[in-house]
Amino acid sequence: MLRYLPFAPRPDVMRARQLFTLLSFATMVGASVWVVRTHWPADGAPTLPWLAHGAALAITLAEVLTRALKIQASAWAVDCRLTFGTALRVCLAGDFAAAVTPARSGAEPARFLVLSEAGLSTANRLLVLFLELFLEMWSLALVCLGLAWAFRGHGASTSGLIGLVGGYSGAVLGAGALGLALARWYAHGPPPAWARRFGLHAGRWRVVQRQVRQLRTSVRALRGANVGRMCIAYLASVLHIVGKVAVLPAIVFLADRTFPLTMDTLAPLVLWPLALFYGGVVVPAPGGGGVIEGAFALALGDAIPAGLFAAALLWWRFYTYYVYLLVGGVAAGDTVRRLLARQASSPAPVHA
């Protein structure tokens, strides 16, 4: 999909990335097989009741729809007309690209491509992507504060896990604040001495200046945004993060009705998936390369009933990763099909 972007990598680089992705997926599947084998239930295959499947699927669907609503409402708040269908394709295509690229680096280019195919100007595309990240970080900060209050004193790792995710949110917001400072003082002109010491010569410095100028433009557009629509987008963003962390508790507590539902049992089932989802960004391998499965086993081995652990891992991973990979692949393929159809229908250039 990325080869349809104007800044797509060279063919040899793309082949190397594809090989790396295949190796990462093989490692991920191998890690899943190893964890499931070591936690295979004594009374049969690792299965879930239909009620747990239905709840997990409903939560996943609600997560996607609220995320699409966030993108559409934030775009409308700054007078950028975006249909709900396009916002949904932006989410799903981004999910697919994030699933198959190192450190989820393909998400934003894929979303940029979908917005481009929808006919948005370059400025509006960048503005929509900026608002998506801006709302994500602030809603993540709010969710972390809410979880810190709800689970205070429940579990030794509660503060550390919330600090990890909150630190990620704070780092991104801090990077944005740094970008605004750069836009104020260094939006034009040659690179300063400190930038040259970091290897930012004139060409690289112009790239940085272009990015910080765009950031400044986006912030200015945000100041004039419709408050009501931005509130709707922010609420939808909070709900989508809540959906991310609700899948595992729904699977565990609906699959084993005898498992006690207390704050102590709920805390690791909520906090560890949140930490794995956002902490997994730092893993360079696509899909985590087995790191997510291994961390899940180490962190939650004692928090989930032994007879349910294998099924919980398999289906939690399916509803938080594989289903996005499958459905997102359809959305990404549809975008590429539209681009090919547009290229085929456009008249060929006439040469003198």
N, C-alpha and C positions, 0 to 999 in steps of 0.2 A: 504493500500500500504506500509506503513512504517514497517509492520511486516516482510517484506522481507529484511530489513536491518540488518546487524550484530549487531547494537546497538539499536534495536527496544525495546520499553518499555515492561514491563510485561503485561500479558493479563488483569489483574485487572485494571492496569493504563490505558490501551487502552480502556476498557469499560467505565471508568470514563470520559475519553476525548471524547468518542463518545456521551455520554449523555450531556456533556457540549456543544458540537458542536450542537446537536439537539436543546437544549434550546436557544443557541445563534441564530440559524436560525429562531426559532419561534419568538424570540424577534425582530429580524430584519424584518421579514414579518409583524409582528404586528405594528412596527413603520412605515413601508411603508403604510400600510392600514390606519393608523391614519393620516399621512401627506396627503395622497391622499383624504381622506374624508373631511378634513378641507380645502382643496383647490380644491374641485371638481368643474369643470367648469359649468357655468350656462346653456350653450347651448348644453350639451351632454357629451359623454364619453371622457376621456383624450386620444385622438389619435393624431398621427403625420401624415403628408403627406408622400407619398412614397419617395419623393425627400430627405427629412430629414433622413428617414430610410436608403436610399441608401448611402448617404454621411457618416452617422455614421458607417455603416457596412464597407464601403471602408476604412475609417480611422482606424477602429479596425483591419482589415486585414493587412493594411500597418504597423501598430504598431507591430503586431506579427512577420511579415516577417522581418522587420528591426532589431528586437531584435534577431531573429535567425541568421541573417547575422552578427550581432555584435559578437555573440558567435563563429560562424564558422570562421570569419576573424581573431579574436583575437587568436583562437586556432591555425590556420595555421601560424600566425605570429611567434609563438614559436615552429614551427615544430611539432605540434600535429594535425595529420590528422583527421578531423572530417567532416562527410558529412552534407549537409544542412538538410536532413531529420532527422538526429539524433539531430542536433541543434534545430530544430523545436520541436521535442518531449521533449527535455530538457526544453524549454520554457513552453510548454503547461502543462507538468506534474508538473513542479514547480508551475505554476499558480493554478492548482487544489489543490495541497497540501497546498499552501499558503491560499487558500480560506476556507479551512476546519480545519485549525489549529490555535491555539491562537497566536496573534501577527505575523501571517504568518511564524511561526517557522518551518513549515514542508517543505518550499520551497527548501532549500539547500539539505536536505537529499533526497528529491525526485529527484532533479537534479543529485545528486551523484549516485542514483540508476540507472537512465537512462544511464548515462555515463558508469557505471559498466557493464550494460547489453550490451552496445555497444562494450565492450572489451578494454576500456582504462585502463591503469595502474593506481594504486592509486595516484601516483605522478602527472600524467597528469590530472586526475579528479580534484584533489585539485587545480592544476594550472589553469584549465579552470574556475572553480568557483571563484578563486581569481581574474582573469582577468575580469570576468563578473561584480563583485562588484566594482573593481577598475575603470572600464570604466563608470559604472553607476554613481558613486559619482562625478567624474570629469566632466562628461557631465551634470549632474544635477547642478553643480556649474556654468558651462557656461550658461545654460538655465536661471538660476536665475539672473546672471549678465545681460543677454540680456533682460529679462523681466523688471528688475529694470530700465534699460535705456529706454525701449520702453514705459513703463507706469509711468515714473517719473511725479509726480504732478497730476496724475489721480486717485482720490479715496483716502480717508483718511486711508484705511487699506492696501494700496499697499505695503508700506515699511515693515509693520509688517508681512504680509503674505510671502513676499519674504525672510525676515529675518528668519521666521520659517523654511521654506524649506531649505534655505541656511545653517541655523544652524544645521539641520539634516545632511546635506552633510558634513559640516565641522566637526561634531562630529565623524562621521564614519572615515573620513580621519585622524582626530586626533588620534582616537583609533589605526589606522594602524601605524601612526608614533610612538606611544607609544610601539606598538608591536615590531617595528624595533629596538627601543632603548633597549627593554628587550632582544631581540635576540642578540644584540651586547654585553651586559654585563652579562646576566644571562641565557644563553642558556644551560649551564651545571652547575652541582653542587647542593648543598643543598639550600633550600629556605632561603633568607636573613631575617634579623630580621623584616623589615617592612612588608614582605609578611606573616610571621607568625602572626603578629598583625592583619592582615586581615583574618585570619583563613585558610591561604593556607599552610596546612601541606605538608609533603613530597609527598604523593600520588597526591594531587591536583596540587602541584607545578610541578610535572612531566608532567601532562596534559598541563599546561600552557607552559612549555618548549617545548613540542612537537609541539604545535601550533605556537609558535614564530619561531622555527626552520623551520617549513614549510613555514611561511611567508617570512623568509629570503631567502629560496630557490626559492620561487616564484618571489621575487623582482630581484634576480640574473638572473632568466630566462627572466624576462621582459627587462633587460638591453641589452640582445642580440636579442631582437625581431625585426622582419622585420618592418621597419618604415612605408612603404607604406601600408601594410596590417593593421597595428595598426591604421593608419589614417582612413582607410575605416571602421574599427570597431568602432572608436570613432565617426565618422560621423553618422553611423547607430544608435549608442547609443543616440546621440542628437536627431535624427529624431524620435526615438521611444518615447522619453519623450515628444516631441512636439505633437506626435499623442495622447498621454494620455490626454493632455489639450485641444485638438482641438475638441473633441467629443461634449461637451456641447455647445460651440458656434455654431457648425454646426447644432445641433438640434434646438436651439433657433432661429437663424437668418433665417434658411430655413423654419421653421414652421410658422413664423410670419414675412412676408415680410415688414410689416409696422413698425416693431420695428427698431428704428434708430441704425445704426452701427457706433458708435463713440468709441474713446478710453475710455471714461468714462463708456459706457455700456459694452464694451468688457472686461475691466480689471477684474471685479469680476467673470465673466464667465470663465476666463482663470486661475486666481490666486487661487480661492477657490477650484476648483477640484484638482489642484496641491497640495495644502495644505492638502486636505482631503485624497488624495491618499498616500502621504508620512507621513503625521501626523497620519494616521490611523494605522501605524505600532505599535504605543504605546498602542493601544486599545487591551487588552488581549483576548477579545472574538473573536472567528472566525467570519469573515465577518463584524466585527464591532459591532455586537449585537445591531443594531439599532442606534448606535452613529452616523454613517455616515449619515443616513437619517435625524436624528434630527438636526445635524449640518448643513446639506444642507438646511433644511427648515429655520433655524435661520439666516444663512448667506446670502442666496440668495432669501429670500421671497420678497424683494423689488427690486431685480435686474432682475427678470424674469416676463413677463406679467402674470397677475393673471389667465387668462384663459388658459395659456400654462403651468403653474407651475407643475401641477400634472403629465402631460404627460412628461415634461422635466425630472422630478425626476425619474419616472418609467423607461424611456428608456435610460437615462444616466446611471442609475444603471445596466440596462441590458447589455449595450454595454461596460461597464467598469468592470463588476463583473460577472454577471450571465453567459454571453457567454463564459468567460474564465473557469468558473466552469463546464459548460456542455462539451465544446470541450476538456478542459484539462482532464476531467474525462475519455473521450475516449482514450486520449493519455496515461494516467496513466494505464488504464485497458489493453491497448495493451502491455505496458511494462511488466506488471504482467503476461499476457498471454505468452509472450516470455520466461519469466523466468520459468514458470511452464512447458512449452514445453521443455525447455532445461533440467530441472530436470528430466522430464519423459524419455527423450532420453538418458540421461547419464547412463552408466552401474552401477548396484548396487555394492557396495563394497563386496569383497569376504572375509569371515571370516574363519580363520583356525579352 
